Every structure is written in C-alpha cells, then in structure tokens.
Amino acid sequence: MVARAVPGTAPVVAAAAEAAALGGEERALVERHRYGDPKAFEEIYERFGEMVFNLALRLSGDRDEAADLTQEAFLRIYRHLGKFRGGSSLKTWVYRVALNLCRSKLSRRRPAEPLDDAEPVDPARGPESQALAGDAGRQVATALTALPPAFREAVVLRDLEGLAYQEIAEVLGVRTGTVRSRIARGREALRRLLARAEESTP
C-alpha cells in the first residue's frame, strides 16, 4: 500500500528533512520558526535570553541598558532567524547578533582611554580571571567597562560567558591566535586597572 501525502504537509515534511540532514535540535527550532510555529521562538528566547542579557550587561555595565539591548537583540534575531543556515551553532550566531548590536549602540559612548601597548602575556588564568568567573565585585564590572572594546569582548566571552577559543573566533570573526592575544592583553589590562583601584581604596 502506498502512503498518500496529506495536503499542506509537504513544506513541513521538507523542513523536517532538511533539519535532520543538517542535524541538531537547534536547526529544527529554526525550521519551526521559519514555518510559522510561534513556540519555536519562545523556546529560543528561553534558551538564550539570559545569555544575551548577561553579555549586554557585562559589555555595557548598566542593567537598564542591558535590558534594552536584549530586547532589541531579540527583535533582530526574530527578523533574521530565517536566514540562519547552520554554518555555525545557533548559540554562536545569537552571540554574534547580540555582540554586533552592542558594538553599534555602545560605540556612541565616549571611547575608553587607550591603554599603553603591551606584549602578550601568559594567557593562563590568574587571580583576576578567577574573580571574573564568579562575576564578583563592582570593581571588576567597572574595570571591564574601562577596557578597550576588543579586549573587553574577548575577556567577557571567555572568562564570563565561558566560550571556547574557537567559538569566540567565530563570534568575533577573527583567528583563534588573535582571540588568545586579546584575552591575554585584556586580562593584563584588567589586572592593572584592578590594582589601581585597590591602591586608591582607603
């Protein structure tokens, strides 16, 4: 007996087949969104909403601004999600959208004072990155906002968001060697900023 296709199901079947071919639950979520399932985007927000807010907060240093950036980032994600083709993980793509938005909005601020050029240092985690990993202390948050944007992005993505070097390279659109250099220099700059803050504390 030959099974007959149910009218109107061909696009959904084709979408499911494409998702299976490309692999992964994330891809299936994208296909569901593309074909009009409102719950798919809700699941994407539940999965990545906190992640995007934390990124925006750590780059901006302001909770209200981070909330606004998160809302705008998800508007962009909603509009452009159908263009996602699986060249990277959905998480990486969401990070890239959010980061590009933060860059655009935060670049309108007065630029941070440039730091003296320095040779790359050992990227092994030091005391400052242990503090970062626990997101401890207002001084750390303040020091982060004082870093040059390229350093701040790399340090936040590695030490606070926990991305692998290759993931960071994909988000930033640079080589892994560049990522390692920015993280090393960002950590060293952060050490100096935290040391200055400690010296000035009564």
Buried (B, 14 or more C-beta within 10 A) or exposed (E): EEEEEEEEEEEBEEBBEBBEEBEEEBBBBBBBBBBEBEEBBEBBBEBBBEBBBBBBBBBBBBEEBBBBBBEBBBEBBEEEBEEBEBEBBBBBBBBBBBBBBBEEBBEEEEEEEEBEEEEEBEBEBBEBBEBBEEEEEEBBBEBBBBBBBBBBBBBBBBBBBEBEBEBBBBBBEBEBEBBBBBBBBBBBBBBBBBEEBEEEEE
